[in-house]
Amino acid sequence: MMQRKINLSINYLNVLLQVLGLMNFGTSEELKQPVVLGR
């Protein structure tokens, strides 16, 4: 039971990191290419 709980926590952290990474990537891309996005 404990092992399963730990695995769930690790999966949750991985998803969180992926989401944060995508958000950071998106904002940095926007800052680099304001003309392409029409801003």
Secondary structure, DSSP 4 states (H G I P E B T S, - for coil): -HHHHHHHHHHHHHHHHHHHHHHHHHHHHHHH-TTTTT-
